[in-house]
Structures are given as C-alpha cells and as structure tokens.
Amino acid sequence: MSYSWYPGHMAKAVREIRPLLKLIDVVMEIVDARAPLSSSNPMLKEIAAGKPTILILNKADLADQDATNKWIRHFRDEGRNPFATNAESGEGIARALGAFASMDIKSRTKARAIIVGMPNVGKSSLINRLAKKASARTGDKPGITRGRQWIDIGAAELLDTPGLMPLRVEDPDVWSKLCALGIISDDLFDREKVAKQLLKEISDHYPGALSAKYGFEGLGANDGETSALEKIAHKKGCLSKGGAVDLDKAAFLLIKDFRSGRIGRISLERS
C-alpha cells in the first residue's frame, strides 16, 4: 500500500526549482532529528545533482541526544556535513553557518544554496535564525511556506522553497513516523493507528517515559496498544458523552505530547 500526499503547489514548486539548479552551489537539507531518514526528501539526489550538501538535523532538543550524536557520526562518515540544531533557541546555528565559510566557491563571493526539506521540519524558523530577522513566513502547519525567495545570510545566499513531499510514501512505517512528527497534515491520517505505533515505539525504547507522563509502564505481554490508549483516556479525561473513552481524542493527545517533547526526548530512528 502506498500513501499519497502531493498538493498542487508542491508539484509547481518542483517545476520551478529545476531550472534554478544551475545557479546553486550547495544544497542544504533540513530533516527532523527524531527521524532523519524518514524525514529526508527522496528527491534530494535529483535536486543535489552531485553538489555538496549540508544536512541539518533540526528539533534536536526534542530528540534522544545519544541517538542524534550517533546519527551525526553516521552522516559524517558518509561524507556529508551534518549539524544538530534547535531553530527555536538558535543552538547549533552558528556551526551550520560556519560550513559555508569553509567552502571554496570560485564563481562568486558568496555561496548560493538551495534549502530543501519536508513540511514542518522547521525550515522557515531556521532561515529566520540564519538571517537574524523574520525574513521567511513561519507557522505550525505543514506547507505554510508557499513562495520562493532569496535570503542573504551573510556567508551565503539561500533560496527558500516550499516544503517538498515525495509523490508517494510506500513504507507504512515511514508514513506513521511522518504523521507522528506533524509532517503530514492531521486530517490525512488515522490518529488511533499512528498513536498505537507511537506507543509501541516508546514502550520498546523509552518505557520509563510512559510511566512518568501517564502513570503506567511500557506495554506488557497482555497489554496491547488499545488498552494503553484507554489508560491515557482515563488518566487525561478523554471521555465522550456517557463516560465512554474517546480513543481518537486520547490518540491525538499522545501525538501532540510527543511532538512537543512533553513525554521526553524521544527518537523514532536509530543509526
């Protein structure tokens, strides 16, 4: 089964980006540090066209620090230029900016970079930090950046682009991660299904986080994901009229708690 999510404005953005590649020296890709593989744009190879890349693992403050450190080493071993950042606080931004200064661009005084990434990975917030002003429109909904603009960040010129999603997501596990991260719009997926997968992931790797936040340990042999959602529903008052548990409401609460870091620093992928 494949999952499709490809708004018309994204298809238009791809068509507009292609002729601009001849102007680009560097490709800067932004991914979510909690799932750097799943949130990496599969179109990058075509967009990069052999050009040097800078890989930004953003929202590192929400990710498992040990897992992020291992990912940094992994990507560095692959010959990429990885940096962990928190665009909201500015942490790691200076190091990423320094990568441009080390690049030998003979054709002009400043490197020209295209910045790519899936929706809601913090691309606009990072650009604002780099530019030290609100140059790019930001928001908390996927795909809010619709236009295209060049932004001078001192060491380089960045070409901002709308968030780019692949035509299809073939792997249901990848789809679930993208939904949990907020990369896929909330009205396009089954919340219960995604929440159950998220519960299993947290239970397997961070069981203490569930206990600290919701008052129960990881999933036991006789405790399935539905039962865990029911526990969250009772704990947080997610009840419908008549007192029945509202699993959809509990599922969305869990997803939002994960996205905001209220459950703890959790990574969904490990190198």
C-alpha distance (Angstrom), angle and dihedral (degrees) to the residues before:
residue distance angle dihedral
M1 . . .
S2 3.81 . .
Y3 3.78 128.1 .
S4 3.78 119.9 -139.5
W5 3.78 126.5 -156.6
Y6 3.75 114.6 152.5
P7 3.81 116.0 141.0
G8 3.79 116.9 -157.2
H9 3.81 93.7 -113.1
M10 3.81 89.6 60.1
A11 3.78 93.1 52.9
K12 3.80 88.0 50.8
A13 3.82 90.5 49.4
V14 3.81 91.8 55.0
R15 3.81 90.9 52.0
E16 3.80 90.5 50.4
I17 3.81 94.8 47.2
R18 3.80 97.5 54.4
P19 3.82 98.1 69.5
L20 3.82 90.1 46.2
L21 3.80 94.4 59.8
K22 3.80 91.5 88.0
L23 3.81 87.7 64.8
I24 3.81 93.7 52.0
D25 3.81 126.5 95.9
V26 3.80 99.7 174.0
V27 3.80 136.7 25.4
M28 3.79 116.4 -144.2
E29 3.79 113.2 -164.3
I30 3.79 122.7 -168.9
V31 3.79 120.3 -156.7
D32 3.79 134.5 171.6
A33 3.81 108.3 -96.6
R34 3.81 90.5 -142.2
A35 3.82 91.5 65.5
P36 3.82 108.8 10.3
L37 3.80 95.3 168.5
S38 3.79 98.5 46.7
S39 3.80 92.1 44.3
S40 3.80 93.6 48.2
N41 3.78 113.2 107.8
P42 3.83 110.3 -114.5
M43 3.81 88.0 -151.4
L44 3.81 90.8 65.4
K45 3.80 95.1 97.4
E46 3.78 90.6 57.1
I47 3.80 93.4 42.7
A48 3.80 94.1 45.3
A49 3.81 93.7 48.1
G50 3.79 91.1 -169.9
K51 3.81 94.7 -47.9
P52 3.82 121.0 138.8
T53 3.78 114.4 -89.4
I54 3.78 137.2 -149.9
L55 3.79 113.3 -155.9
I56 3.80 117.5 -154.1
L57 3.80 117.2 -161.9
N58 3.79 97.0 -161.2
K59 3.81 128.5 -170.9
A60 3.79 87.5 37.3
D61 3.80 88.4 152.7
L62 3.82 88.2 69.0
A63 3.80 95.2 46.6
D64 3.79 131.4 82.6
Q65 3.80 101.8 -89.5
D66 3.80 94.3 -145.4
A67 3.80 90.8 51.5
T68 3.81 91.3 48.5
N69 3.80 92.1 50.2
K70 3.80 89.6 53.2
W71 3.80 90.9 49.1
I72 3.81 90.3 51.4
R73 3.80 90.3 53.9
H74 3.80 90.8 45.1
F75 3.81 94.6 52.6
R76 3.80 92.0 42.3
D77 3.79 89.4 54.7
E78 3.81 87.5 53.6
G79 3.80 89.4 58.6
R80 3.77 97.2 -105.9
N81 3.81 127.4 128.3
P82 3.83 104.1 -118.4
F83 3.81 125.7 -175.9
A84 3.79 130.7 177.8
T85 3.80 112.5 -138.8
N86 3.77 144.5 173.7
A87 3.79 105.3 -152.6
E88 3.80 91.9 -169.8
S89 3.82 95.0 60.0
G90 3.79 97.7 24.6
E91 3.80 94.4 -120.0
G92 3.80 112.1 156.6
I93 3.81 94.0 9.1
A94 3.82 95.2 111.1
R95 3.81 92.0 53.0
A96 3.81 91.4 50.8
L97 3.80 90.5 48.3
G98 3.79 89.5 52.2
A99 3.80 90.1 61.2
F100 3.81 89.9 71.7
A101 3.79 92.2 53.9
S102 3.80 90.9 57.6
M103 3.80 93.4 54.6
D104 3.78 118.9 98.3
I105 3.79 105.9 -135.2
K106 3.79 108.3 176.1
S107 3.79 99.0 174.4
R108 3.81 95.9 67.0
T109 3.79 142.6 -1.0
K110 3.79 94.3 -100.8
A111 3.78 132.2 41.2
R112 3.77 115.7 -116.8
A113 3.76 113.6 -141.8
I114 3.76 133.5 -175.6
I115 3.78 114.6 -144.4
V116 3.79 116.6 -146.3
G117 3.77 135.0 175.1
M118 3.75 143.9 133.2
P119 3.81 118.5 -85.0
N120 3.79 118.7 -75.3
V121 3.81 98.0 14.5
G122 3.81 89.4 120.2
K123 3.79 98.7 -96.5
S124 3.80 97.6 143.8
S125 3.79 92.9 43.4
L126 3.81 89.7 52.7
I127 3.80 92.1 49.7
N128 3.79 90.2 50.4
R129 3.78 89.4 53.2
L130 3.79 92.5 47.7
A131 3.79 91.7 48.9
K132 3.82 92.2 41.0
K133 3.78 90.2 -134.6
A134 3.79 138.5 68.9
S135 3.80 94.6 -88.5
A136 3.79 95.9 143.4
R137 3.76 126.6 50.1
T138 3.80 111.8 -113.4
G139 3.77 135.0 -164.8
D140 3.78 144.3 156.1
K141 3.79 96.3 -114.1
P142 3.81 123.5 87.4
G143 3.78 115.3 -101.1
I144 3.80 99.9 14.7
T145 3.82 93.2 138.6
R146 3.80 103.4 81.1
G147 3.80 105.7 161.3
R148 3.79 138.4 56.7
Q149 3.77 126.5 -113.3
W150 3.82 141.2 166.1
I151 3.79 114.2 -129.1
D152 3.80 124.7 -166.4
I153 3.81 109.9 -140.9
G154 3.78 96.6 173.7
A155 3.80 100.2 -111.0
A156 3.79 92.7 49.1
E157 3.77 146.2 -2.5
L158 3.80 115.3 -109.2
L159 3.76 125.7 -153.8
D160 3.78 107.1 -150.3
T161 3.80 118.3 -149.5
P162 3.80 134.5 -173.3
G163 3.79 115.5 -95.6
L164 3.80 109.0 -79.4
M165 3.77 123.3 -145.1
P166 3.81 125.5 -172.9
L167 3.79 118.2 -105.1
R168 3.79 90.2 -112.0
V169 3.79 138.5 5.7
E170 3.79 106.7 -143.5
D171 3.82 99.5 -179.3
P172 3.84 113.7 75.7
D173 3.80 90.2 -156.1
V174 3.81 90.8 56.5
W175 3.81 90.1 46.6
S176 3.80 90.6 52.3
K177 3.80 91.5 51.3
L178 3.79 92.5 48.9
C179 3.80 89.6 51.0
A180 3.80 92.7 48.5
L181 3.81 90.9 50.1
G182 3.80 92.9 52.1
I183 3.80 94.2 -114.0
I184 3.81 90.4 120.7
S185 3.81 116.0 58.2
D186 3.80 111.8 -100.8
D187 3.78 94.1 -121.9
L188 3.81 92.9 59.4
F189 3.80 101.6 66.2
D190 3.79 143.8 52.4
R191 3.81 104.6 -99.9
E192 3.78 95.7 -160.6
K193 3.78 92.6 51.5
V194 3.79 93.0 49.2
A195 3.81 92.4 44.4
K196 3.79 91.7 51.7
Q197 3.79 91.3 52.3
L198 3.80 89.3 47.4
L199 3.80 91.0 50.4
K200 3.79 91.0 52.8
E201 3.80 91.9 49.1
I202 3.79 93.2 49.4
S203 3.80 92.2 43.7
D204 3.79 92.3 51.5
H205 3.80 96.5 47.7
Y206 3.83 108.1 17.4
P207 3.83 107.7 25.3
G208 3.80 92.0 153.7
A209 3.80 89.8 61.6
L210 3.80 92.1 63.8
S211 3.78 91.1 49.4
A212 3.80 92.9 49.7
K213 3.79 94.8 47.3
Y214 3.80 104.5 33.3
G215 3.78 105.8 17.0
F216 3.81 100.9 -111.7
E217 3.78 134.5 92.4
G218 3.78 126.8 -118.5
L219 3.78 120.6 -63.5
G220 3.78 111.9 -66.4
A221 3.78 128.5 -154.2
N222 3.82 91.3 -87.7
D223 3.78 97.3 34.4
G224 3.80 113.4 86.1
E225 3.78 128.0 -171.0
T226 3.81 92.9 -97.5
S227 3.79 90.5 55.8
A228 3.80 89.7 49.4
L229 3.80 90.9 52.2
E230 3.80 89.0 50.1
K231 3.79 89.2 54.2
I232 3.79 90.8 51.5
A233 3.80 90.2 47.5
H234 3.81 92.2 54.2
K235 3.79 93.1 42.1
K236 3.81 94.0 50.9
G237 3.79 99.0 34.2
C238 3.79 96.1 -110.6
L239 3.78 94.8 160.5
S240 3.78 132.8 142.5
K241 3.79 126.8 -143.2
G242 3.77 110.0 -57.7
G243 3.80 92.9 30.2
A244 3.81 98.2 -82.8
V245 3.79 115.5 146.1
D246 3.79 115.5 -99.9
L247 3.81 102.4 -142.1
D248 3.79 93.8 -178.8
K249 3.79 91.3 55.7
A250 3.80 91.6 45.9
A251 3.79 90.7 48.3
F252 3.79 92.6 52.5
L253 3.80 91.3 46.6
L254 3.81 89.9 54.0
I255 3.82 91.6 48.4
K256 3.81 92.2 49.5
D257 3.81 91.6 47.0
F258 3.79 89.2 53.0
R259 3.81 94.0 47.5
S260 3.79 93.0 50.8
G261 3.80 95.1 45.4
R262 3.80 93.5 -116.2
I263 3.82 89.7 131.6
G264 3.79 91.0 50.5
R265 3.80 138.1 -96.4
I266 3.79 103.1 -38.8
S267 3.79 131.6 172.1
L268 3.78 122.1 -162.0
E269 3.81 95.0 -159.8
R270 3.79 133.9 44.9
S271 3.79 127.8 -165.2
